[in-house]
Amino acid sequence: MPDVTIVGGGPAGTLTARLLASSGRDVTVLEEHREAGEPIHCAGVVSPSLMEKFGVRPEILTTISAADVLLPDGTVIKTAKRMPYALIIDRGDFDRKLADRAETAGATIKYGAHYKSHAITDKKVTVDTNIGQFSSEILVGADGQNSIIAPSMGNNQVKYYLRGMQVDLKYRSDEEEKMILRLGNEIAPGFFSWQIPLGDTTRFGLAVAAQYGTPKQYLDRLLENLGLGDKERLKTYTGKIPMGGRRTTYSDRLLLIGDAAGQIKPVSGGGLYPISLAAPALKDTVDRAFSSRTFDGTVLSLYERSWRRAMGKSLSRGIWLRNYYDRLSDDALNEFGHLFSRPDIEDALSEIDIDDPGSVIKPILKKPGVKSAVFKAYLRSRK
C-alpha cells in the first residue's frame, strides 16, 4: 500500500509529492485535469528568492523593477526601487516543471482522476475516484480553492472568498518594467487591481469581495476609464482567493496544504510563498508519523504548529494589515496614504519584500507622525 495519496496536482501537491518521494515515500498524486499547468488562476508575480525555494526555473515573461500604488484620489506611492523587484513567470510552465520534478523524484501522478470521496479507518485512508480506489496511510488534501476535502473535517470553512478576474490585453504599457496597483472602493472593494506589463501585451486584473458584485463589472469599468475598453482581450482568467484561513489543517490520517488549507498571504492573496513553507513542514510531520507508525491527529498536529511557526510574524503582520485596510474608507485611505509620498517613507518602502509586505510596518511606524495618522485614519473609517 502506498504511503501517501495527494489529491491535487498544482504547486502545493507536486512540491509536497517531490519532498516526500525524495525522502523515500511511496506517493501517488491524483489530478483531475488532463495535464499539469491548467487552468491558470494566478497573476504569476513572484520574488526571485521564491523560485529558489521551489527549485525550478520557469519561463520568465518579464522582470519588474518598480511598482506604483495609486490611491483613490490619484496620488502615486512609489513602493520599489530594487532590481529585480519581482519576476512575472509563466505559471503553466512553472506548474509543469514542478510536476516533472515530482515524477523524477519518484512520485506517481494520475491525470484525469476526479476525487469523489474518501473514507478513513484505523488501518488506512481510501480515496474513491472515477478511475478507481487508492488506499494509503495518509491523505493530503491539495485540492485548491474549491477544496472538497477540507469541509469533510467538520466546521472548517474559510472566512470568505475574494473573486478575481484578469485579462491579457493587446496593449503595450508605456513603462515596461513597472507594475501598477490601484486602490479604492470604486476600483476593487476589499482588495486592489493590478497592471502588469508583458511586452506587447499587458495583464489587467482585480479581485473583489463577493458582496460588492462581480469582478467582471469592476474590471470592465476600469478598462473603460483607462481608455482601453476596446482593446483585444487575448486571454481571460478567473478564480477565487480563500481568505481568513481554516480552523484546522489536520485530523486523523489527513493533512491540508495550499489553497485547500487557506494558506494565503493576507495582504496580496498569494499562495506560493505559504506553500514553500508548509510543504517542508508537512514532509517532516509525515516522516515523524511513519517513524512512530502513528497516523492520528496527536502526531499530525505537529504540521499545523510547524507551518504557522514557519510563517511566523509574516502571517500576523499580514493579518493586521488586511484587517486595517478592510476598515478604511476611500477618504481615510487617501489621508493615510499621503504620508507614503514622504521621502523618508518612500525609502522604507523601497525595501519592501513582496513575500512579506508587512515587514515594513515596524520601520514605517517609527517615522514621525505615522502612528497618529494610522489611528486617525482608522477612526475616520466608514466601512
KEFI-766577 format. One record per residue (C-alpha): residue in three letters; x, y, z. Coordinates in nm, 4 decimals. Example, Ala and Ser with C-alpha at 12.3 -4.5 7.8 and 13.67 -1.06 7.14 Angstrom:
// residues 2
{ALA; {1.2300; -0.4500; 0.7800}}
{SER; {1.3670; -0.1060; 0.7140}}
***
This chain:
// residues 383
{MET; {0.0000; 0.0000; 0.0000}}
{PRO; {0.1366; 0.3460; -0.0892}}
{ASP; {0.2410; 0.5729; 0.1941}}
{VAL; {0.0669; 0.8937; 0.0873}}
{THR; {-0.2106; 0.9899; -0.1543}}
{ILE; {-0.2250; 1.3558; -0.2578}}
{VAL; {-0.5418; 1.4954; -0.4135}}
{GLY; {-0.4442; 1.7887; -0.6350}}
{GLY; {-0.1562; 1.8269; -0.8783}}
{GLY; {-0.0979; 2.2014; -0.8522}}
{PRO; {0.2125; 2.3527; -0.6900}}
{ALA; {0.1036; 2.2518; -0.3381}}
{GLY; {0.0518; 1.8910; -0.4392}}
{THR; {0.3560; 1.8460; -0.6603}}
{LEU; {0.6050; 2.0220; -0.4316}}
{THR; {0.4788; 1.8104; -0.1420}}
{ALA; {0.4992; 1.4978; -0.3572}}
{ARG; {0.8575; 1.5743; -0.4567}}
{LEU; {0.9712; 1.6298; -0.0991}}
{LEU; {0.8007; 1.3129; 0.0229}}
{ALA; {0.9242; 1.1000; -0.2671}}
{SER; {1.2770; 1.2324; -0.2220}}
{SER; {1.2699; 1.1038; 0.1358}}
{GLY; {1.1700; 0.7575; 0.0191}}
{ARG; {0.7924; 0.7739; 0.0490}}
{ASP; {0.5641; 0.5956; -0.1984}}
{VAL; {0.3457; 0.8828; -0.3208}}
{THR; {0.0522; 0.8989; -0.5620}}
{VAL; {-0.0877; 1.2323; -0.6833}}
{LEU; {-0.4438; 1.2435; -0.8172}}
{GLU; {-0.5007; 1.5373; -1.0537}}
{GLU; {-0.8418; 1.5970; -1.2116}}
{HIS; {-0.7146; 1.7770; -1.5219}}
{ARG; {-0.5554; 1.6026; -1.8180}}
{GLU; {-0.2236; 1.7858; -1.7885}}
{ALA; {-0.0225; 1.9954; -1.5464}}
{GLY; {-0.0471; 2.3736; -1.5645}}
{GLU; {-0.4161; 2.4027; -1.6493}}
{PRO; {-0.6186; 2.6041; -1.5715}}
{ILE; {-0.4225; 2.9158; -1.4725}}
{HIS; {-0.5619; 3.1345; -1.1930}}
{CYS; {-0.2530; 3.3255; -1.0754}}
{ALA; {-0.1071; 3.6567; -1.1960}}
{GLY; {0.2395; 3.4993; -1.1905}}
{VAL; {0.4089; 3.7623; -0.9713}}
{VAL; {0.6880; 3.6055; -0.7642}}
{SER; {1.0095; 3.7069; -0.5932}}
{PRO; {1.3410; 3.5709; -0.7259}}
{SER; {1.4084; 3.4052; -0.3889}}
{LEU; {1.0771; 3.2186; -0.4019}}
{MET; {1.1779; 3.0372; -0.7185}}
{GLU; {1.4865; 2.9133; -0.5367}}
{LYS; {1.2622; 2.7633; -0.2673}}
{PHE; {1.0659; 2.5691; -0.5287}}
{GLY; {1.3796; 2.4582; -0.7081}}
{VAL; {1.2551; 2.5139; -1.0645}}
{ARG; {1.3283; 2.7713; -1.3351}}
{PRO; {1.0102; 2.8540; -1.5226}}
{GLU; {0.9968; 3.0813; -1.8236}}
{ILE; {1.0219; 3.4441; -1.7120}}
{LEU; {0.7817; 3.6658; -1.9057}}
{THR; {0.9220; 3.9926; -1.7722}}
{THR; {1.1169; 4.1429; -1.4838}}
{ILE; {0.9597; 4.4116; -1.2661}}
{SER; {1.1977; 4.6746; -1.1312}}
{ALA; {0.9434; 4.9090; -0.9691}}
{ALA; {0.5845; 4.9263; -0.8517}}
{ASP; {0.3495; 5.2212; -0.8090}}
{VAL; {0.0407; 5.2251; -0.5887}}
{LEU; {-0.2378; 5.4638; -0.6944}}
{LEU; {-0.4648; 5.5929; -0.4183}}
{PRO; {-0.8330; 5.6651; -0.4892}}
{ASP; {-0.7569; 6.0369; -0.5419}}
{GLY; {-0.4798; 5.9582; -0.7926}}
{THR; {-0.1830; 6.0111; -0.5601}}
{VAL; {0.1075; 5.7836; -0.6580}}
{ILE; {0.3087; 5.5959; -0.3948}}
{LYS; {0.6449; 5.4545; -0.5009}}
{THR; {0.6956; 5.1120; -0.3428}}
{ALA; {1.0057; 4.9644; -0.5019}}
{LYS; {1.3417; 5.0727; -0.6340}}
{ARG; {1.5366; 4.7494; -0.6154}}
{MET; {1.6235; 4.5385; -0.9194}}
{PRO; {1.4660; 4.2963; -0.9655}}
{TYR; {1.1631; 4.3682; -0.7505}}
{ALA; {0.9626; 4.0783; -0.8896}}
{LEU; {0.9503; 3.8270; -1.1718}}
{ILE; {0.6452; 3.7563; -1.3851}}
{ILE; {0.6556; 3.3869; -1.4635}}
{ASP; {0.4662; 3.1609; -1.6996}}
{ARG; {0.2521; 2.9829; -1.4404}}
{GLY; {0.1681; 2.6974; -1.6731}}
{ASP; {0.5367; 2.6299; -1.7329}}
{PHE; {0.6031; 2.6590; -1.3584}}
{ASP; {0.3362; 2.4013; -1.2748}}
{ARG; {0.4565; 2.1608; -1.5438}}
{LYS; {0.8157; 2.1766; -1.4255}}
{LEU; {0.7087; 2.1149; -1.0662}}
{ALA; {0.5133; 1.8094; -1.1802}}
{ASP; {0.8113; 1.6825; -1.3814}}
{ARG; {1.0392; 1.7167; -1.0792}}
{ALA; {0.7904; 1.5307; -0.8597}}
{GLU; {0.7824; 1.2408; -1.1053}}
{THR; {1.1613; 1.2440; -1.1374}}
{ALA; {1.1814; 1.2136; -0.7575}}
{GLY; {0.9657; 0.9019; -0.7762}}
{ALA; {0.6087; 1.0237; -0.7270}}
{THR; {0.3304; 0.8849; -0.9469}}
{ILE; {0.0854; 1.1377; -1.0949}}
{LYS; {-0.2524; 1.0141; -1.2195}}
{TYR; {-0.4093; 1.2706; -1.4540}}
{GLY; {-0.7829; 1.2789; -1.5204}}
{ALA; {-0.8503; 1.1401; -1.1716}}
{HIS; {-1.1603; 1.3068; -1.0252}}
{TYR; {-1.1921; 1.2817; -0.6484}}
{LYS; {-1.5338; 1.1590; -0.5322}}
{SER; {-1.4955; 1.0817; -0.1633}}
{HIS; {-1.2647; 0.9329; 0.0958}}
{ALA; {-1.3032; 0.7015; 0.3925}}
{ILE; {-1.0749; 0.6884; 0.6954}}
{THR; {-1.0376; 0.3832; 0.9209}}
{ASP; {-0.7871; 0.2921; 1.1891}}
{LYS; {-0.5974; 0.0957; 0.9237}}
{LYS; {-0.5871; 0.3255; 0.6192}}
{VAL; {-0.7493; 0.6024; 0.4183}}
{THR; {-0.9147; 0.5169; 0.0865}}
{VAL; {-0.9901; 0.7682; -0.1878}}
{ASP; {-1.2628; 0.6908; -0.4396}}
{THR; {-1.2194; 0.8396; -0.7897}}
{ASN; {-1.3559; 0.7940; -1.1390}}
{ILE; {-1.0545; 0.5763; -1.2246}}
{GLY; {-1.0639; 0.3560; -0.9159}}
{GLN; {-0.9790; 0.3496; -0.5478}}
{PHE; {-0.6466; 0.4465; -0.3924}}
{SER; {-0.5511; 0.3456; -0.0389}}
{SER; {-0.2631; 0.4773; 0.1700}}
{GLU; {-0.1608; 0.5581; 0.5246}}
{ILE; {-0.2095; 0.9356; 0.4873}}
{LEU; {-0.4214; 1.1576; 0.2619}}
{VAL; {-0.3075; 1.5095; 0.1715}}
{GLY; {-0.5748; 1.7496; 0.0506}}
{ALA; {-0.4133; 1.9850; -0.2004}}
{ASP; {-0.7333; 2.0304; -0.3979}}
{GLY; {-0.7222; 2.4071; -0.4190}}
{GLN; {-0.9562; 2.6977; -0.3626}}
{ASN; {-1.2715; 2.4872; -0.4003}}
{SER; {-1.1472; 2.2088; -0.1745}}
{ILE; {-1.3954; 1.9282; -0.1158}}
{ILE; {-1.1677; 1.7531; 0.1307}}
{ALA; {-1.1328; 2.0448; 0.3763}}
{PRO; {-1.5046; 2.0668; 0.4691}}
{SER; {-1.5027; 1.6930; 0.5452}}
{MET; {-1.3118; 1.7839; 0.8616}}
{GLY; {-1.6235; 1.9414; 1.0139}}
{ASN; {-1.6680; 2.3137; 1.0732}}
{ASN; {-1.3734; 2.4068; 0.8549}}
{GLN; {-1.4849; 2.6698; 0.6055}}
{VAL; {-1.2697; 2.9692; 0.5146}}
{LYS; {-1.3909; 3.3059; 0.6428}}
{TYR; {-1.4767; 3.4397; 0.2967}}
{TYR; {-1.3706; 3.4340; -0.0686}}
{LEU; {-1.2471; 3.7053; -0.2981}}
{ARG; {-1.3437; 3.6582; -0.6608}}
{GLY; {-1.0836; 3.7554; -0.9163}}
{MET; {-1.0564; 3.8141; -1.2888}}
{GLN; {-0.7694; 3.9166; -1.5131}}
{VAL; {-0.7243; 3.9673; -1.8852}}
{ASP; {-0.4259; 3.9909; -2.1163}}
{LEU; {-0.4831; 4.2893; -2.3456}}
{LYS; {-0.3189; 4.3572; -2.6791}}
{TYR; {-0.1675; 4.6751; -2.5416}}
{ARG; {0.1912; 4.7768; -2.4711}}
{SER; {0.2460; 4.9647; -2.1445}}
{ASP; {0.4464; 5.2862; -2.1528}}
{GLU; {0.6708; 5.1655; -1.8701}}
{GLU; {0.7747; 4.8108; -1.9465}}
{GLU; {0.9227; 4.7187; -1.6080}}
{LYS; {0.6721; 4.8830; -1.3741}}
{MET; {0.3741; 4.7199; -1.2062}}
{ILE; {0.0804; 4.9417; -1.1099}}
{LEU; {-0.1599; 4.8680; -0.8244}}
{ARG; {-0.4819; 5.0676; -0.7847}}
{LEU; {-0.6737; 5.1003; -0.4581}}
{GLY; {-1.0230; 5.2157; -0.3735}}
{ASN; {-1.3842; 5.1103; -0.3445}}
{GLU; {-1.4575; 5.2262; -0.6986}}
{ILE; {-1.1712; 5.0126; -0.8311}}
{ALA; {-1.1796; 4.6888; -0.6308}}
{PRO; {-1.3639; 4.6994; -0.2965}}
{GLY; {-1.1991; 4.4712; -0.0444}}
{PHE; {-0.8805; 4.4295; -0.2484}}
{PHE; {-0.6958; 4.6076; -0.5332}}
{SER; {-0.6291; 4.5936; -0.9069}}
{TRP; {-0.3023; 4.5160; -1.0819}}
{GLN; {-0.1466; 4.6155; -1.4135}}
{ILE; {0.1483; 4.4047; -1.5296}}
{PRO; {0.3499; 4.4770; -1.8473}}
{LEU; {0.4231; 4.1729; -2.0643}}
{GLY; {0.5923; 4.3223; -2.3690}}
{ASP; {0.3358; 4.3652; -2.6450}}
{THR; {0.0564; 4.2741; -2.4033}}
{THR; {-0.0478; 4.3942; -2.0588}}
{ARG; {-0.2223; 4.1965; -1.7864}}
{PHE; {-0.5000; 4.3787; -1.6005}}
{GLY; {-0.6745; 4.2139; -1.3099}}
{LEU; {-0.8508; 4.2665; -0.9801}}
{ALA; {-1.0374; 4.0868; -0.7064}}
{VAL; {-1.3404; 4.1910; -0.5035}}
{ALA; {-1.5286; 4.0588; -0.2045}}
{ALA; {-1.8455; 3.8825; -0.3176}}
{GLN; {-2.0872; 4.1244; -0.1501}}
{TYR; {-1.9708; 4.4074; -0.3770}}
{GLY; {-2.0584; 4.2441; -0.7084}}
{THR; {-1.8677; 4.0595; -0.9777}}
{PRO; {-1.5032; 4.1205; -1.0677}}
{LYS; {-1.6046; 4.1472; -1.4338}}
{GLN; {-1.8147; 4.4594; -1.3783}}
{TYR; {-1.5281; 4.6308; -1.1957}}
{LEU; {-1.2648; 4.5223; -1.4482}}
{ASP; {-1.4766; 4.6300; -1.7448}}
{ARG; {-1.5288; 4.9699; -1.5847}}
{LEU; {-1.1600; 5.0104; -1.5018}}
{LEU; {-1.0558; 4.9359; -1.8592}}
{GLU; {-1.3171; 5.1760; -1.9945}}
{ASN; {-1.1944; 5.4505; -1.7609}}
{LEU; {-0.8376; 5.3893; -1.8768}}
{GLY; {-0.9466; 5.4176; -2.2404}}
{LEU; {-0.8712; 5.0504; -2.3021}}
{GLY; {-1.2201; 4.9081; -2.3266}}
{ASP; {-1.1866; 4.8417; -2.6996}}
{LYS; {-0.8500; 4.6636; -2.6804}}
{GLU; {-0.8431; 4.2990; -2.7859}}
{ARG; {-0.8641; 4.0543; -2.4962}}
{LEU; {-0.6223; 3.7741; -2.5760}}
{LYS; {-0.6796; 3.5665; -2.2619}}
{THR; {-0.9159; 3.5778; -1.9675}}
{TYR; {-0.8549; 3.4149; -1.6303}}
{THR; {-1.0883; 3.3777; -1.3324}}
{GLY; {-1.0550; 3.2347; -0.9848}}
{LYS; {-1.1280; 3.2650; -0.6152}}
{ILE; {-0.8994; 3.3503; -0.3237}}
{PRO; {-0.9852; 3.1856; 0.0112}}
{MET; {-0.9329; 3.4418; 0.2864}}
{GLY; {-0.9221; 3.4138; 0.6640}}
{GLY; {-0.7711; 3.0662; 0.6867}}
{ARG; {-0.9320; 2.7453; 0.8103}}
{ARG; {-0.9991; 2.6305; 1.1646}}
{THR; {-0.7641; 2.3358; 1.1242}}
{THR; {-0.5346; 2.1791; 0.8646}}
{TYR; {-0.5031; 1.8296; 1.0136}}
{SER; {-0.7027; 1.5375; 1.1524}}
{ASP; {-0.6531; 1.1614; 1.1743}}
{ARG; {-0.4646; 1.0467; 0.8616}}
{LEU; {-0.5443; 1.3742; 0.6853}}
{LEU; {-0.3476; 1.6940; 0.6150}}
{LEU; {-0.4335; 2.0042; 0.4094}}
{ILE; {-0.1932; 2.2275; 0.2187}}
{GLY; {-0.2066; 2.5328; -0.0070}}
{ASP; {-0.5346; 2.6988; -0.1018}}
{ALA; {-0.7183; 2.3952; 0.0366}}
{ALA; {-0.5713; 2.4803; 0.3774}}
{GLY; {-0.6417; 2.8524; 0.3436}}
{GLN; {-0.2666; 2.9163; 0.3446}}
{ILE; {-0.2802; 3.2557; 0.1748}}
{LYS; {-0.0799; 3.5743; 0.2216}}
{PRO; {-0.3391; 3.8039; 0.3841}}
{VAL; {-0.2292; 4.1198; 0.2013}}
{SER; {-0.1786; 4.0032; -0.1573}}
{GLY; {-0.3801; 3.6816; -0.1633}}
{GLY; {-0.0780; 3.4939; -0.2991}}
{GLY; {-0.0402; 3.1258; -0.2197}}
{LEU; {0.3024; 3.0183; -0.3459}}
{TYR; {0.5067; 3.1612; -0.0586}}
{PRO; {0.2988; 2.9860; 0.2110}}
{ILE; {0.3253; 2.6608; 0.0136}}
{SER; {0.7048; 2.6894; 0.0104}}
{LEU; {0.6974; 2.6966; 0.3920}}
{ALA; {0.4170; 2.4471; 0.4512}}
{ALA; {0.5443; 2.1675; 0.2257}}
{PRO; {0.8693; 2.1074; 0.4216}}
{ALA; {0.6675; 2.1178; 0.7459}}
{LEU; {0.4285; 1.8578; 0.6051}}
{LYS; {0.7147; 1.6344; 0.4920}}
{ASP; {0.8766; 1.6460; 0.8378}}
{THR; {0.5449; 1.5638; 1.0057}}
{VAL; {0.4841; 1.2676; 0.7753}}
{ASP; {0.8355; 1.1404; 0.8462}}
{ARG; {0.7633; 1.1523; 1.2188}}
{ALA; {0.4309; 0.9748; 1.1727}}
{PHE; {0.5945; 0.6897; 0.9828}}
{SER; {0.8782; 0.6710; 1.2315}}
{SER; {0.6297; 0.6117; 1.5129}}
{ARG; {0.3724; 0.4314; 1.2941}}
{THR; {0.1150; 0.6681; 1.4408}}
{PHE; {-0.1125; 0.8500; 1.1968}}
{ASP; {-0.3715; 1.0137; 1.4191}}
{GLY; {-0.4181; 1.3800; 1.4991}}
{THR; {-0.1911; 1.3736; 1.8028}}
{VAL; {0.1105; 1.3299; 1.5761}}
{LEU; {-0.0188; 1.5098; 1.2672}}
{SER; {-0.0969; 1.8210; 1.4746}}
{LEU; {0.2766; 1.8902; 1.4577}}
{TYR; {0.2202; 2.0008; 1.0970}}
{GLU; {-0.0075; 2.2903; 1.1862}}
{ARG; {0.2217; 2.4123; 1.4614}}
{SER; {0.5188; 2.3869; 1.2259}}
{TRP; {0.3794; 2.5724; 0.9255}}
{ARG; {0.2363; 2.8504; 1.1418}}
{ARG; {0.5707; 2.8858; 1.3174}}
{ALA; {0.7483; 2.8921; 0.9787}}
{MET; {0.5284; 3.1773; 0.8575}}
{GLY; {0.5800; 3.3462; 1.1934}}
{LYS; {0.5429; 3.7214; 1.2048}}
{SER; {0.4738; 3.7471; 0.8319}}
{LEU; {0.1323; 3.5901; 0.8973}}
{SER; {0.0427; 3.8065; 1.1987}}
{ARG; {0.1677; 4.1246; 1.0290}}
{GLY; {-0.0252; 4.0411; 0.7155}}
{ILE; {-0.3459; 3.9765; 0.9083}}
{TRP; {-0.3066; 4.3110; 1.0855}}
{LEU; {-0.2585; 4.4933; 0.7544}}
{ARG; {-0.5514; 4.3147; 0.5915}}
{ASN; {-0.7885; 4.3917; 0.8805}}
{TYR; {-0.6750; 4.7542; 0.8887}}
{TYR; {-0.7088; 4.8013; 0.5121}}
{ASP; {-1.0546; 4.6439; 0.5057}}
{ARG; {-1.1797; 4.9075; 0.7502}}
{LEU; {-1.0633; 5.2118; 0.5554}}
{SER; {-1.2974; 5.4296; 0.3536}}
{ASP; {-1.1534; 5.5953; 0.0424}}
{ASP; {-1.1209; 5.9279; 0.2249}}
{ALA; {-0.9362; 5.7647; 0.5133}}
{LEU; {-0.7172; 5.5720; 0.2700}}
{ASN; {-0.6236; 5.8925; 0.0880}}
{GLU; {-0.5445; 6.0731; 0.4119}}
{PHE; {-0.3270; 5.7928; 0.5411}}
{GLY; {-0.1747; 5.7166; 0.2018}}
{HIS; {-0.0480; 6.0717; 0.1528}}
{LEU; {0.2076; 6.0037; 0.4247}}
{PHE; {0.3715; 5.7476; 0.1992}}
{SER; {0.4782; 6.0091; -0.0532}}
{ARG; {0.7199; 6.1480; 0.2058}}
{PRO; {1.0838; 6.0813; 0.1053}}
{ASP; {1.1684; 5.9078; 0.4355}}
{ILE; {0.8773; 5.6671; 0.3991}}
{GLU; {0.9435; 5.6073; 0.0293}}
{ASP; {1.2932; 5.4991; 0.1311}}
{ALA; {1.1454; 5.2440; 0.3718}}
{LEU; {0.9048; 5.1201; 0.1050}}
{SER; {1.1925; 5.0680; -0.1364}}
{GLU; {1.2963; 4.7760; 0.0855}}
{ILE; {0.9575; 4.6051; 0.0742}}
{ASP; {0.9586; 4.2270; 0.0384}}
{ILE; {0.6664; 4.1047; -0.1726}}
{ASP; {0.6707; 3.7740; 0.0163}}
{ASP; {0.6268; 3.9609; 0.3452}}
{PRO; {0.4946; 4.3130; 0.2758}}
{GLY; {0.4069; 4.3512; 0.6424}}
{SER; {0.7782; 4.3590; 0.7251}}
{VAL; {0.7815; 4.7335; 0.6528}}
{ILE; {0.5253; 4.8068; 0.9261}}
{LYS; {0.7699; 4.8422; 1.2127}}
{PRO; {1.0191; 5.0775; 1.0425}}
{ILE; {0.7381; 5.2911; 0.8985}}
{LEU; {0.5556; 5.3202; 1.2314}}
{LYS; {0.8744; 5.4660; 1.3784}}
{LYS; {0.8590; 5.7601; 1.1374}}
{PRO; {0.7303; 6.0922; 1.2787}}
{GLY; {0.3535; 6.1310; 1.2665}}
{VAL; {0.2769; 5.7853; 1.1289}}
{LYS; {0.1250; 5.6239; 1.4383}}
{SER; {-0.1161; 5.9114; 1.4919}}
{ALA; {-0.2120; 5.9074; 1.1224}}
{VAL; {-0.2807; 5.5341; 1.1382}}
{PHE; {-0.5080; 5.5843; 1.4377}}
{LYS; {-0.6909; 5.8830; 1.2881}}
{ALA; {-0.7488; 5.7077; 0.9559}}
{TYR; {-0.8894; 5.4069; 1.1389}}
{LEU; {-1.1304; 5.6224; 1.3391}}
{ARG; {-1.2447; 5.8040; 1.0246}}
{SER; {-1.3298; 5.4799; 0.8536}}
{ARG; {-1.6859; 5.4481; 0.7311}}
{LYS; {-1.6603; 5.0934; 0.6004}}
***
